[in-house]
Amino acid sequence: MPPVIDARLCSFCGICYDICPQDVFYFDRGRKEVPAIPYPQECWYCGACVVDCPKGAVSLDLPLPLHIVPSPALYGPPGPEEEEALWRAADFSRSIERDSTGGNPGGGNTASSGRKGEKES
């Protein structure tokens, strides 16, 4: 989802336009209008527009695949509680993908995530 500007909060300063590294925004300093977002697909989700907006008018929702999950290669294996949370997050991600594609992407087994001790349906 591209950045969203709340017109009620926007002060038409153009900082979001100035700070965006990908030129996602269009802003005409001669007009008192909310910046347009003509290139939403170019957004890197860096959050610069959100952080630098003095009025808090810009919001940004990260797409699900961009949520950061710690890598065992960097932090070591997860503990029991973390492991369960990671399995739940992975199951949720797969369910969203199945819902959006109308079925089982990749043709894998959807009955089980392959966890130890889990019964297959």
N, C-alpha and C positions, 0 to 999 in steps of 0.2 A: 504494500500500500504506500503510495507516495505521501510526501508531507501534506498536512492539512493545516490551513490557516483559518483561525477563528476571526471572522470579520468584525465581531463585536470588540475584540481585544486589540486588533491590529492598529498601530499608530501610523502606518504608511511610511516607515522610516527607511525601508529597503535594505536593512542589514542582512536579512535572509538571502536576498539577491546578491549582495556583495560577498558574503562569506561562502556561498555554495561552490565547492570545487568542480561541480559538474554542470553548472549553469542550468539547473532544473527550473529555476524561477525566471519570470520575465517581470520587470518593474520599470515603469516610466515615471521618473522623478517629477515631471511636470503635471502629473495628475494625482489626485488623492484617491487612489484605488488600491485595494488589496492586491499584492503581487499575484500574478497568474502562475500556474504550474503547467507549462506547455509540453514538458518533456519528462513525465513521471517515470518512465521506464529507464531513464538515465540515473536515477537516484541510487547512491551507494549506501544509503542508510547510515551515514557517518554521524549524524546528529548535530552537526555544526549549526544548522539553522535553529534547532530547538534550544541549544545551549546559549546562543548569542542573542536570541530575541529578547529585548528588554521588557516586553509586555507579557511574555509567555503565551503568545498567540499561535505559535507553531507547534504542532504535535506530529509524532511519527510512530507508526506501529511497525515493529519489525516482523517480517514474514517468518513463519514458523521455522524454516530451515536455518535461519540466521541466529537462533538462540544458541548460546554458547554452552557446551557440555565439556567439563574437564576431561582431558585426555589422560588415560592411565600411563602413557609413555612419559608424560611430564610430571605427574603427581603421584605415581604409584597406584597400586590397585585400590579400588574403592572399598570402604568398610561395608559391613552388612546393611546398614541403613541407607548409605549412599547407593549401593548396588541396587537395592529394591527401588529407590527413587529413579535411578537411570532406566531400569526395566520398564517402570510405569510410563516414563516419558517416551521411551522408544515405542511401546505399545500404542500410546496415544498418537504419536506421529504417524505410525502405520495406519491407524484407524482413520485419521484425517485424509491421508493419501488415498485410501480405499474409497472413502466417501466422495472425494473429489473426482476420482477416475471412474467411479461406478462399478468397481470390482476390485479384484486382487491384482495390483501391479506386479509385474515380474513373474507371475505364476507360482509364487512360493506358497507354502502351507500357512494358511491363516488360522488354523485351529490351535496352534501352539507356537509360543515364542522360542521353544527349545530350552527353557530353563530346567535345571535339575529338579526332579521330583514333581514336575507338573504333569497332570494327566492330559492325555489327548482326548478331544471330543469325538 
